[in-house]
Amino acid sequence: MKVRRDPKLKAAEEIVRRLRSEKFQAYLVGGCVRDLVMGREPADYDVATDATPEQVLNLYPDSLTVGAQFGVVVVPREGADVEVATFRSDGLYTDGRHPQDVRYAKTPEEDVRRRDFTINGLLYDPVKEKVLDYVGGQADIRRRIVRTIGDPLERFSEDRLRMMRAVRFAARFEFALDAAALAAIRTLAPEIRTVSAERVRDEILKILTEGRARRGFELLDQAGLLAQVLPEVKAMQGVEQPPQFHPEGDVWVHTLMMLEGLRAPSRTLALGVLLHDVGKPPTFTVRERIRFDNHVEVGAKMAEEISHRLRLATREKERVAELVRHHLRFKDFPRMRRSTQLRFLRMEGFAEHLELHRLDCLASHGDLTNYEMARQMLEETPAQEIKPAPLLRGDDLIERGYTPGPAFKQILQTVEDAQLEGRIRTREDALRLLEQQFPLPRA
């Protein structure tokens, strides 16, 4: 196994060596070892040791004790913060997340046995440059399978979020779910509703953004979890679409194809893609042909409700709803007035709107004409033309005798339309337009 010498690894290795020098056992553990075995670069490095939190704190007094009740201390290092966890053997789990009591263990094997999946149950000795494998994790990596350590019903009952994590790992690494693990998830799937919305949200977002979103959602469905965490997405299945616009199939297939096209997306773009047609199932009708009347507004409202349920931040909720609300506007782009086009281009997060439209086209009719038109206009139009400094403001209207009120918005928009379309360029032009189109009554 080739180990990269990055600053984060150096920081973790320094801690391992310091603990060893004090006669403690210490190893790298968990996902970082899995990634190293697979030839991937770990995001961070964790250390497992038989030193108690108090003993770790004695060696590193500036450590953070945020997880000390579970034997976890965060040691700040110049390269990166490193979690140092004491070997433990957990007691019973009574709340579906935390053990009722934590018992410190003496050996690394005891510690590994209470972990979730075999691929995450590997240890690495950086001194001897050796992997310790008590659970068959290396074999499962070679077999490309996600398998629990011990009985899957027991592991998933201990922490029900592990069901979502199993799906996420299988999708991210393009592994299969072990048959026993899949059967256990199907049995326990309704229990995922007892997990906090924030934890479920984080797993959904990771599935959407880690690179195998389509596979992740197919597995969520296969495991019976999709209907529990996102029933509105499950409802897309079997909802037919007009074949002249959507030869690819129903709303579910269309959405999966778009998910497959995601490339390192933001959280909001990924959710926007997932939910862009969420309003179609409840608005499906057949009158001469299949119709989804008002599905955009219905979908935007549903997206807001789903985002709220998942406890998204306010700005993220607003962005996701806007992506859903505006995703059909591109079909009218060639017929828009230039002022309308430019206002569309300057919408906050327009790059996400543009990418969602591209994916939407590629997953249906394949015509990128309007996408290319909008993209070219965005690239070729200077920023000062897309959003120029206003020629007139409300204070200017008041100064000239106009009474503040709802009409101000219409007046200023009319002036800006003319400016965006190149019909006026100066303040004097704007004042002449004002006098022509909105003359004050004569005294």
C-alpha positions as CSV (number, residue, x, y, z in Angstrom):
1,M,0.0,0.0,0.0
2,K,1.5,3.3,-1.1
3,V,1.0,6.1,1.5
4,R,1.0,9.7,0.4
5,R,3.0,12.1,2.7
6,D,0.6,15.0,3.0
7,P,0.5,17.4,6.0
8,K,-2.7,15.8,7.4
9,L,-1.1,12.3,7.4
10,K,2.1,13.7,8.9
11,A,0.1,15.3,11.8
12,A,-1.7,12.0,12.5
13,E,1.5,9.9,12.3
14,E,3.2,12.3,14.8
15,I,0.4,11.6,17.3
16,V,0.7,7.9,16.8
17,R,4.5,8.0,17.4
18,R,4.1,10.2,20.5
19,L,1.5,7.8,21.9
20,R,3.8,4.8,21.1
21,S,6.7,6.5,22.8
22,E,4.6,6.8,26.0
23,K,3.9,3.0,25.8
24,F,0.4,3.2,24.4
25,Q,-1.0,1.4,21.5
26,A,-2.0,3.6,18.6
27,Y,-3.0,3.2,15.0
28,L,-4.7,5.1,12.1
29,V,-8.2,3.8,11.9
30,G,-11.4,3.8,9.8
31,G,-12.2,5.6,6.6
32,C,-8.7,7.0,6.1
33,V,-7.2,3.4,6.1
34,R,-10.0,2.3,3.7
35,D,-9.1,5.1,1.4
36,L,-5.4,4.4,1.5
37,V,-6.0,0.7,0.8
38,M,-8.2,1.7,-2.2
39,G,-5.6,4.2,-3.5
40,R,-7.7,7.2,-2.6
41,E,-6.6,10.4,-0.8
42,P,-8.3,10.5,2.6
43,A,-10.1,13.7,3.6
44,D,-8.8,13.4,7.1
45,Y,-7.1,10.9,9.4
46,D,-8.3,9.4,12.7
47,V,-6.3,7.7,15.4
48,A,-7.4,4.9,17.8
49,T,-5.5,4.2,21.0
50,D,-5.7,2.5,24.3
51,A,-4.8,5.8,26.0
52,T,-7.8,7.3,27.8
53,P,-9.0,10.8,27.0
54,E,-7.4,12.0,30.2
55,Q,-4.1,10.5,29.2
56,V,-4.3,12.1,25.7
57,L,-5.1,15.4,27.3
58,N,-2.0,15.1,29.5
59,L,0.1,14.8,26.3
60,Y,-1.8,17.4,24.4
61,P,-3.3,20.0,26.8
62,D,-4.6,22.2,24.0
63,S,-7.0,19.4,22.8
64,L,-10.7,19.8,22.5
65,T,-12.9,17.5,24.5
66,V,-16.1,17.7,22.4
67,G,-16.5,13.9,22.3
68,A,-14.7,12.9,25.4
69,Q,-17.8,11.2,26.9
70,F,-17.4,8.7,24.0
71,G,-13.7,8.5,24.3
72,V,-12.9,11.1,21.6
73,V,-10.5,14.0,21.8
74,V,-9.7,16.4,19.0
75,V,-6.0,17.2,18.9
76,P,-5.2,20.4,17.0
77,R,-2.1,20.2,14.8
78,E,-0.6,22.5,12.2
79,G,-1.4,20.2,9.4
80,A,-5.0,19.4,10.5
81,D,-7.1,18.6,13.6
82,V,-6.9,14.9,14.4
83,E,-9.6,12.9,16.2
84,V,-8.0,10.6,18.8
85,A,-10.4,7.9,20.0
86,T,-9.9,5.5,22.9
87,F,-10.5,1.8,22.1
88,R,-13.9,1.0,23.3
89,S,-16.6,-1.7,23.4
90,D,-20.0,-0.1,23.4
91,G,-22.9,-1.1,25.6
92,L,-26.5,-1.3,24.5
93,Y,-27.9,1.3,22.1
94,T,-31.3,2.5,23.5
95,D,-31.9,5.6,21.4
96,G,-30.9,4.3,17.9
97,R,-27.8,6.4,17.9
98,H,-25.7,6.4,21.1
99,P,-24.6,3.6,23.3
100,Q,-26.1,3.6,26.8
101,D,-22.6,3.2,28.3
102,V,-19.1,3.3,26.9
103,R,-16.5,0.8,28.1
104,Y,-12.9,1.3,27.2
105,A,-11.3,-1.7,25.6
106,K,-7.7,-3.0,25.8
107,T,-7.2,-4.2,22.2
108,P,-7.7,-2.8,18.8
109,E,-9.7,-5.9,17.8
110,E,-12.3,-5.1,20.4
111,D,-12.6,-1.6,19.2
112,V,-13.0,-2.6,15.5
113,R,-15.7,-5.1,16.4
114,R,-18.1,-2.4,17.4
115,R,-17.7,-0.4,14.2
116,D,-20.2,-0.3,11.3
117,F,-18.7,-1.8,8.1
118,T,-15.8,-4.1,7.4
119,I,-14.3,-1.6,4.9
120,N,-14.3,0.9,7.7
121,G,-12.8,-1.5,10.2
122,L,-9.2,-1.5,9.1
123,L,-6.3,-0.2,11.1
124,Y,-2.9,0.9,9.9
125,D,0.4,0.9,11.8
126,P,2.5,3.7,10.2
127,V,5.5,2.6,12.2
128,K,5.6,-0.9,10.8
129,E,3.7,0.2,7.6
130,K,1.2,-2.6,8.1
131,V,-2.6,-2.9,7.8
132,L,-4.4,-4.7,10.6
133,D,-7.6,-6.4,9.4
134,Y,-9.7,-8.4,12.0
135,V,-12.9,-8.3,10.0
136,G,-12.1,-9.1,6.4
137,G,-12.3,-5.5,5.2
138,Q,-9.5,-5.9,2.6
139,A,-11.2,-8.9,1.1
140,D,-14.5,-6.9,0.9
141,I,-12.7,-4.1,-0.8
142,R,-11.4,-6.5,-3.4
143,R,-14.9,-8.0,-3.7
144,R,-16.3,-4.5,-4.0
145,I,-19.0,-5.1,-1.3
146,V,-20.3,-3.2,1.7
147,R,-20.9,-5.6,4.5
148,T,-21.6,-4.9,8.2
149,I,-19.3,-6.1,11.0
150,G,-21.4,-8.7,12.7
151,D,-25.1,-9.0,12.5
152,P,-26.6,-6.4,10.1
153,L,-29.9,-6.1,12.0
154,E,-27.9,-5.4,15.2
155,R,-25.6,-2.9,13.6
156,F,-28.4,-0.9,11.9
157,S,-30.5,-1.0,15.0
158,E,-27.6,0.5,17.0
159,D,-27.5,3.6,14.7
160,R,-30.2,3.7,12.1
161,L,-28.4,6.3,10.0
162,R,-26.0,3.5,9.2
163,M,-28.6,2.3,6.7
164,M,-28.1,5.6,4.7
165,R,-24.4,5.3,5.1
166,A,-24.4,1.8,3.7
167,V,-26.1,3.1,0.6
168,R,-23.8,6.1,0.3
169,F,-20.6,4.0,0.5
170,A,-22.0,1.5,-2.0
171,A,-22.8,4.3,-4.4
172,R,-19.6,6.3,-3.9
173,F,-17.3,3.3,-4.4
174,E,-19.5,1.5,-7.0
175,F,-19.7,-1.4,-4.6
176,A,-22.6,-3.8,-4.1
177,L,-24.6,-4.0,-0.9
178,D,-24.1,-7.3,0.9
179,A,-27.4,-9.4,0.6
180,A,-27.8,-9.7,4.3
181,A,-27.2,-6.0,4.8
182,L,-29.7,-5.1,2.1
183,A,-32.3,-7.5,3.6
184,A,-31.8,-5.9,7.0
185,I,-32.2,-2.4,5.6
186,R,-35.5,-3.3,3.9
187,T,-36.7,-4.7,7.2
188,L,-35.7,-1.6,9.3
189,A,-36.3,1.1,6.6
190,P,-39.3,2.7,8.4
191,E,-37.0,3.2,11.4
192,I,-35.0,5.9,9.5
193,R,-37.9,8.3,10.3
194,T,-36.7,8.3,13.9
195,V,-33.4,9.8,12.9
196,S,-33.0,13.5,13.1
197,A,-33.7,15.4,9.9
198,E,-30.3,17.0,10.0
199,R,-28.5,13.7,10.0
200,V,-30.6,12.3,7.2
201,R,-30.2,15.5,5.2
202,D,-26.4,15.3,5.4
203,E,-26.4,11.8,4.0
204,I,-28.8,12.7,1.2
205,L,-26.6,15.7,0.3
206,K,-23.5,13.5,0.3
207,I,-25.1,10.9,-1.9
208,L,-26.1,13.8,-4.3
209,T,-22.7,15.4,-4.4
210,E,-20.1,12.6,-4.0
211,G,-20.2,11.6,-7.7
212,R,-22.6,8.7,-8.0
213,A,-25.9,10.3,-7.4
214,R,-27.9,8.1,-9.8
215,R,-26.6,4.9,-8.3
216,G,-27.2,6.3,-4.8
217,F,-30.9,7.0,-5.5
218,E,-31.4,3.7,-7.2
219,L,-30.0,2.0,-4.1
220,L,-32.1,4.1,-1.8
221,D,-35.1,2.9,-3.7
222,Q,-34.0,-0.7,-3.8
223,A,-33.4,-0.7,-0.1
224,G,-36.8,0.8,0.7
225,L,-35.4,4.0,2.1
226,L,-36.4,6.4,-0.6
227,A,-40.1,6.1,0.2
228,Q,-39.3,6.9,3.8
229,V,-37.0,9.9,3.5
230,L,-38.3,11.5,0.2
231,P,-41.7,10.1,-0.6
232,E,-42.2,13.0,-3.1
233,V,-39.3,11.6,-5.2
234,K,-40.6,8.1,-4.9
235,A,-43.9,9.4,-6.3
236,M,-42.2,10.2,-9.6
237,Q,-42.0,6.5,-10.5
238,G,-44.4,5.5,-13.2
239,V,-45.6,9.1,-14.0
240,E,-45.6,9.1,-17.7
241,Q,-44.5,12.1,-19.8
242,P,-45.3,13.3,-23.4
243,P,-43.0,11.1,-25.6
244,Q,-42.5,14.0,-28.1
245,F,-40.8,16.0,-25.3
246,H,-39.5,13.1,-23.1
247,P,-38.6,10.0,-25.2
248,E,-36.5,8.8,-22.2
249,G,-39.4,7.7,-20.1
250,D,-41.2,8.6,-16.9
251,V,-40.4,11.4,-14.5
252,W,-38.3,9.1,-12.3
253,V,-36.1,7.9,-15.3
254,H,-35.7,11.5,-16.4
255,T,-34.6,12.6,-13.0
256,L,-32.1,9.7,-12.7
257,M,-30.6,10.6,-16.0
258,M,-30.1,14.2,-14.8
259,L,-28.5,13.0,-11.5
260,E,-26.1,10.9,-13.5
261,G,-24.9,14.0,-15.3
262,L,-24.0,15.9,-12.2
263,R,-20.3,16.7,-11.9
264,A,-19.1,18.0,-8.5
265,P,-22.3,20.0,-8.0
266,S,-23.1,22.4,-5.2
267,R,-25.7,21.2,-2.7
268,T,-28.3,23.5,-4.1
269,L,-27.8,22.5,-7.7
270,A,-28.0,18.9,-6.8
271,L,-31.2,19.3,-4.8
272,G,-32.6,21.5,-7.6
273,V,-32.0,18.7,-10.1
274,L,-33.5,16.1,-7.8
275,L,-36.6,18.2,-7.2
276,H,-37.1,20.2,-10.4
277,D,-40.0,18.0,-11.6
278,V,-41.3,17.1,-8.1
279,G,-44.6,19.0,-9.0
280,K,-45.4,16.6,-11.9
281,P,-46.9,13.7,-10.0
282,P,-49.6,15.8,-8.2
283,T,-50.4,17.7,-11.4
284,F,-50.6,14.8,-13.9
285,T,-53.6,14.9,-16.1
286,V,-54.5,13.5,-19.6
287,R,-56.5,15.9,-21.8
288,E,-55.8,15.1,-25.5
289,R,-52.2,14.6,-24.2
290,I,-50.4,14.3,-20.9
291,R,-50.3,17.6,-19.1
292,F,-48.7,18.9,-15.9
293,D,-50.5,22.2,-15.5
294,N,-48.8,24.6,-13.1
295,H,-46.3,22.0,-12.1
296,V,-43.6,24.6,-11.8
297,E,-45.3,26.6,-9.0
298,V,-46.6,23.5,-7.3
299,G,-43.1,22.0,-7.5
300,A,-41.5,25.2,-6.1
301,K,-43.8,25.1,-3.1
302,M,-43.1,21.4,-2.6
303,A,-39.4,22.0,-2.8
304,E,-39.7,24.7,-0.1
305,E,-41.5,22.2,2.1
306,I,-39.0,19.5,1.5
307,S,-36.1,21.9,2.2
308,H,-37.7,23.0,5.4
309,R,-38.3,19.4,6.5
310,L,-34.6,18.7,5.8
311,R,-33.6,21.8,7.9
312,L,-31.7,23.5,5.1
313,A,-30.4,27.0,5.7
314,T,-32.7,29.8,4.6
315,R,-30.6,30.8,1.6
316,E,-30.3,27.2,0.4
317,K,-34.0,26.7,0.7
318,E,-34.6,29.9,-1.4
319,R,-32.1,28.9,-4.0
320,V,-33.5,25.3,-4.4
321,A,-37.1,26.8,-4.8
322,E,-35.8,29.3,-7.3
323,L,-34.1,26.6,-9.4
324,V,-37.4,24.7,-9.5
325,R,-39.5,27.8,-10.1
326,H,-37.4,29.0,-13.1
327,H,-36.3,25.8,-14.8
328,L,-38.8,26.1,-17.7
329,R,-38.0,29.8,-18.5
330,F,-35.2,28.8,-20.9
331,K,-37.8,27.6,-23.4
332,D,-38.9,31.2,-23.9
333,F,-35.4,32.7,-23.9
334,P,-35.2,33.3,-27.7
335,R,-38.6,35.2,-27.6
336,M,-37.8,37.3,-24.5
337,R,-37.1,41.0,-24.9
338,R,-33.4,41.8,-24.4
339,S,-34.2,43.5,-21.1
340,T,-35.9,40.3,-19.8
341,Q,-33.0,38.2,-21.0
342,L,-30.5,40.3,-19.2
343,R,-32.6,40.3,-16.0
344,F,-32.7,36.6,-16.2
345,L,-28.9,36.4,-16.7
346,R,-28.2,38.5,-13.6
347,M,-30.3,36.3,-11.3
348,E,-28.3,35.2,-8.3
349,G,-26.8,31.8,-8.9
350,F,-27.6,31.9,-12.6
351,A,-24.8,29.5,-13.4
352,E,-26.8,26.8,-11.5
353,H,-30.0,27.6,-13.4
354,L,-28.0,27.3,-16.6
355,E,-26.5,23.9,-15.6
356,L,-29.8,22.5,-14.5
357,H,-31.3,23.5,-17.9
358,R,-28.4,21.8,-19.7
359,L,-28.9,18.6,-17.8
360,D,-32.7,18.8,-18.3
361,C,-32.2,19.0,-22.1
362,L,-29.6,16.2,-22.3
363,A,-32.0,14.0,-20.3
364,S,-34.9,14.6,-22.6
365,H,-35.0,16.0,-26.2
366,G,-31.3,16.7,-26.4
367,D,-31.7,20.2,-28.0
368,L,-29.2,22.6,-26.4
369,T,-30.0,25.6,-28.7
370,N,-31.5,27.8,-25.9
371,Y,-28.8,26.7,-23.5
372,E,-26.1,27.8,-25.9
373,M,-27.8,31.1,-26.7
374,A,-28.0,32.0,-23.0
375,R,-24.5,30.8,-22.3
376,Q,-23.1,32.8,-25.2
377,M,-25.0,35.9,-24.2
378,L,-23.7,35.5,-20.6
379,E,-20.1,35.1,-21.7
380,E,-20.1,37.9,-24.3
381,T,-22.1,40.6,-22.5
382,P,-20.0,42.8,-20.2
383,A,-21.1,42.8,-16.6
384,Q,-21.9,46.6,-16.8
385,E,-24.4,45.9,-19.5
386,I,-26.1,43.0,-17.7
387,K,-26.5,45.2,-14.6
388,P,-25.7,48.8,-15.4
389,A,-25.8,51.6,-12.9
390,P,-29.4,53.0,-12.9
391,L,-30.0,56.3,-14.8
392,L,-32.8,57.3,-12.5
393,R,-33.7,56.5,-8.9
394,G,-36.7,57.1,-6.7
395,D,-35.1,60.3,-5.3
396,D,-34.9,61.7,-8.8
397,L,-38.7,61.1,-9.3
398,I,-39.5,62.8,-6.0
399,E,-37.3,65.7,-7.0
400,R,-39.2,66.2,-10.2
401,G,-42.6,66.2,-8.4
402,Y,-43.7,62.5,-8.6
403,T,-45.6,61.2,-5.6
404,P,-44.0,58.1,-4.0
405,G,-46.1,55.0,-4.4
406,P,-46.6,51.7,-6.4
407,A,-46.2,53.5,-9.7
408,F,-42.5,54.1,-8.9
409,K,-41.7,50.5,-9.6
410,Q,-43.3,50.5,-13.0
411,I,-41.6,53.9,-13.9
412,L,-38.1,52.8,-12.9
413,Q,-38.5,49.4,-14.6
414,T,-39.6,51.1,-17.8
415,V,-36.6,53.3,-17.7
416,E,-34.3,50.3,-17.0
417,D,-35.9,48.3,-19.8
418,A,-35.0,51.1,-22.3
419,Q,-31.5,51.2,-20.9
420,L,-30.9,47.5,-21.1
421,E,-32.3,47.4,-24.7
422,G,-29.9,50.3,-25.7
423,R,-32.7,52.8,-26.5
424,I,-31.4,55.2,-23.9
425,R,-27.9,55.7,-22.6
426,T,-27.7,58.9,-20.5
427,R,-29.6,60.5,-17.6
428,E,-30.9,63.1,-20.1
429,D,-32.3,60.3,-22.3
430,A,-34.0,58.8,-19.2
431,L,-35.6,62.2,-18.2
432,R,-36.9,62.7,-21.7
433,L,-38.4,59.2,-21.6
434,L,-39.9,59.9,-18.2
435,E,-41.6,63.1,-19.5
436,Q,-42.9,61.3,-22.6
437,Q,-44.3,58.2,-21.0
438,F,-45.2,59.4,-17.5
439,P,-46.0,63.1,-17.8
440,L,-47.1,64.9,-14.6
441,P,-50.6,66.4,-14.7
442,R,-50.6,70.1,-15.6
443,A,-51.4,72.5,-12.8
